[in-house]
Structures are given as structure tokens and as C-alpha cells.
Amino acid sequence: MADTDKAVSLTVEIAGEKYAIRSTADRDEIERCARFLDENISEVHRRAGLMDSYKATILAALSITARYFEAQADLAALRARITRRSGSLAEEVEAELAEHAGS
């Protein structure tokens, strides 16, 4: 996020509605987020057929939230794997150094 004196104003369209946004986030990032949300709402509409926009928005938000938590769990597992592997590699390096130091 940028400084508050660098806030940008823009209008995005989500689910057929225009929203005026003022944010310190990067303009491209705001537009990317709006497109992502709009695409997810559209996908819910396609899958569910006729559904009011409010319900489609809630279902899209639930889907996005589920994917967010899944990504968090995947990241935590990856970090744990990296920690284990780096510890193992450090032990191997120390063992090799100790072996060659005694030579």
C-alpha cells in the first residue's frame, strides 16, 4: 500500500453495478481484484442459473474465502516442508564439514 496522499480514485464495475473506489492500493491491483470478483460472481450465476445478484455475490465471496483458506493451508504446509528440508540439508552440510575437518 502507498501513502494516503497517493490515494487513487477510480470506478469499477462488479456484477453490472458501478462502484467508485478511493484507495491507496495500486490502480491496476484494484482493477484486477474487481475483475476477479466480477468473474467469480458471473461464474456463480452461470452455475446456479437465475439467482439474484446479492445471493450470487455471497456465494462468490464464500468460494473465494474457501480458496483463500486452502491457499493459506498450502502455504503453511510448504513452509513446514521447506523448514524440515533446510534443517536436513544443514545437518548434512555440518556432517560433511565435520568429516572433512577431521581428515
HELIX and SHEET records of a PDB file:
HELIX    1   1 THR A    4  LYS A    6  5                                   3    
HELIX    2   2 ARG A   27  ALA A   48  1                                  22    
HELIX    3   3 SER A   53  ALA A  101  1                                  49    
SHEET    1   A 2 VAL A   8  ILE A  14  0                                        
SHEET    2   A 2 GLU A  17  SER A  23 -1                                        
END                                                                             
